[in-house]
Amino acid sequence: MAPKNHIGWFVIITRWGQWKKIAERLAALNVGFFIPRTYNTLVFLHTDKTRALNLVNSGEIKGRFLVDHGTRTLLEVPDKQMDAFIRVLTEYPDIPVGTDFPITKGTRVRVTRGPLKGIEGEVEETPNGAQLIVGIQSVICARITIARTDVVPIDTP
């Protein structure tokens, strides 16, 4: 169980076109956040659960939280997933991002060279080559074409 003031990543769905106002408000409140440039109806808050709830419940931020249906509480994205997701979208801000990509079970890999070195994700073979899929499970993902020589499989139990 996480400590009471544990800082985590919580996900809010907002209305289309609200991201600039939300970004300005969160910056003014000194709350960490990430908003994907190409899918800006999702806002990832980096704060403790109480503050996240207060931001939405008070009306400071308009939106609704994504809920983990298994635990019936706010969905919290693990730091490792969020760090990889932010790194990929910072390096390649215009790649497609969305919730409608079919995420089929592919081979788990780690990138061994290039600007994404160290990132872990799944690789899927497509007619156009290998695609690295990095995402937040059940929320959103990004795909980028990657050379097969730039990844190595990760042994999974």
C-alpha positions as CSV (number, residue, x, y, z in Angstrom):
1,M,0.0,0.0,0.0
2,A,1.3,3.4,-1.0
3,P,2.0,6.0,1.8
4,K,-0.7,8.6,2.4
5,N,1.2,11.4,0.5
6,H,2.6,9.2,-2.2
7,I,3.2,11.1,-5.4
8,G,1.8,9.3,-8.5
9,W,0.5,9.7,-12.0
10,F,-3.3,10.1,-12.2
11,V,-5.3,10.4,-15.4
12,I,-8.1,12.9,-16.2
13,I,-10.2,13.0,-19.3
14,T,-11.1,16.5,-20.3
15,R,-13.2,18.1,-23.0
16,W,-11.7,18.9,-26.4
17,G,-9.9,22.2,-26.5
18,Q,-9.5,22.6,-22.7
19,W,-5.8,21.6,-22.5
20,K,-4.2,25.1,-22.7
21,K,-6.4,26.4,-19.9
22,I,-5.7,23.3,-17.8
23,A,-2.0,23.5,-18.5
24,E,-1.9,27.1,-17.4
25,R,-3.9,26.4,-14.3
26,L,-1.8,23.4,-13.2
27,A,1.4,25.4,-13.8
28,A,0.1,28.3,-11.7
29,L,-0.8,25.8,-8.9
30,N,2.7,24.2,-9.2
31,V,1.2,20.8,-10.0
32,G,3.3,18.4,-12.2
33,F,1.5,17.3,-15.3
34,F,1.9,15.9,-18.8
35,I,-0.5,16.4,-21.7
36,P,0.2,14.5,-24.9
37,R,0.4,17.0,-27.8
38,T,-1.4,14.8,-30.3
39,Y,-4.0,13.5,-27.8
40,N,-4.7,16.4,-25.5
41,T,-8.0,15.3,-23.9
42,L,-5.9,13.3,-21.5
43,V,-4.1,15.0,-18.7
44,F,-1.7,13.1,-16.5
45,L,-1.4,14.7,-13.1
46,H,1.8,14.1,-11.0
47,T,0.7,14.7,-7.5
48,D,-0.7,12.9,-4.5
49,K,-4.1,11.3,-4.6
50,T,-5.8,13.8,-2.2
51,R,-4.6,16.8,-4.2
52,A,-5.6,15.2,-7.5
53,L,-9.1,14.6,-6.1
54,N,-9.3,18.1,-4.7
55,L,-8.3,19.7,-8.0
56,V,-11.3,18.0,-9.8
57,N,-13.8,18.1,-7.0
58,S,-13.2,21.8,-6.3
59,G,-13.7,22.6,-10.0
60,E,-10.1,23.9,-10.4
61,I,-9.7,21.4,-13.2
62,K,-12.7,20.3,-15.3
63,G,-12.7,16.6,-16.1
64,R,-13.2,13.1,-14.8
65,F,-10.7,10.6,-13.6
66,L,-10.0,7.2,-15.2
67,V,-10.7,4.5,-12.7
68,D,-9.0,1.1,-12.3
69,H,-12.0,-1.2,-12.3
70,G,-10.1,-3.9,-10.6
71,T,-9.4,-1.8,-7.4
72,R,-12.3,0.6,-7.9
73,T,-10.0,3.5,-7.2
74,L,-8.3,6.1,-9.3
75,L,-6.1,4.6,-12.0
76,E,-2.5,5.3,-11.1
77,V,0.1,4.9,-13.9
78,P,3.4,3.4,-12.7
79,D,6.4,5.8,-12.9
80,K,8.3,3.5,-15.3
81,Q,5.5,3.4,-17.8
82,M,4.9,7.2,-17.6
83,D,8.6,8.0,-17.9
84,A,8.9,5.9,-21.1
85,F,5.7,7.4,-22.5
86,I,6.9,10.9,-21.9
87,R,10.4,10.2,-23.2
88,V,9.0,8.8,-26.5
89,L,6.6,11.7,-27.0
90,T,9.2,14.3,-26.1
91,E,11.6,12.8,-28.7
92,Y,8.9,12.3,-31.3
93,P,6.1,14.7,-30.5
94,D,4.2,14.2,-33.8
95,I,3.9,10.4,-33.8
96,P,0.3,9.0,-33.7
97,V,-1.0,8.6,-30.2
98,G,-4.4,7.2,-29.4
99,T,-6.6,4.7,-27.7
100,D,-7.8,3.0,-30.8
101,F,-4.6,1.1,-31.6
102,P,-5.1,-2.6,-31.2
103,I,-2.4,-3.7,-28.8
104,T,-1.7,-7.3,-29.6
105,K,0.7,-9.2,-27.5
106,G,4.0,-8.8,-29.1
107,T,7.6,-9.5,-28.0
108,R,8.7,-7.4,-25.0
109,V,11.8,-5.5,-26.0
110,R,14.3,-3.0,-24.8
111,V,15.8,-0.3,-27.1
112,T,19.6,-0.7,-27.2
113,R,20.6,2.4,-29.2
114,G,19.5,5.7,-30.5
115,P,17.5,8.4,-28.8
116,L,15.1,5.9,-27.1
117,K,17.9,3.7,-25.6
118,G,16.7,2.0,-22.5
119,I,12.9,2.3,-23.3
120,E,11.0,-0.9,-22.9
121,G,7.9,-1.7,-24.8
122,E,6.4,-4.3,-27.2
123,V,7.4,-4.8,-30.8
124,E,4.8,-5.8,-33.4
125,E,5.6,-6.8,-37.0
126,T,3.6,-4.8,-39.6
127,P,3.8,-4.8,-43.4
128,N,6.0,-1.7,-43.1
129,G,8.4,-3.1,-40.6
130,A,8.7,-3.3,-36.9
131,Q,6.7,-1.0,-34.7
132,L,7.6,-0.2,-31.1
133,I,4.5,0.2,-28.9
134,V,5.0,2.2,-25.7
135,G,2.0,3.1,-23.6
136,I,0.0,3.1,-20.5
137,Q,-1.9,-0.2,-20.2
138,S,-5.6,0.2,-21.1
139,V,-5.3,4.0,-21.5
140,I,-3.2,5.2,-24.4
141,C,-0.3,4.2,-26.5
142,A,2.2,5.5,-29.1
143,R,3.7,3.6,-32.0
144,I,6.9,4.4,-33.7
145,T,8.8,2.5,-36.5
146,I,12.0,1.1,-35.2
147,A,14.9,-0.9,-36.7
148,R,14.8,-4.5,-35.6
149,T,18.6,-4.2,-34.9
150,D,17.9,-1.5,-32.3
151,V,16.0,-3.7,-29.9
152,V,16.6,-6.9,-27.9
153,P,14.0,-9.2,-26.4
154,I,13.4,-9.0,-22.7
155,D,13.1,-12.3,-20.9
156,T,9.8,-12.4,-19.1
157,P,8.8,-14.9,-16.5
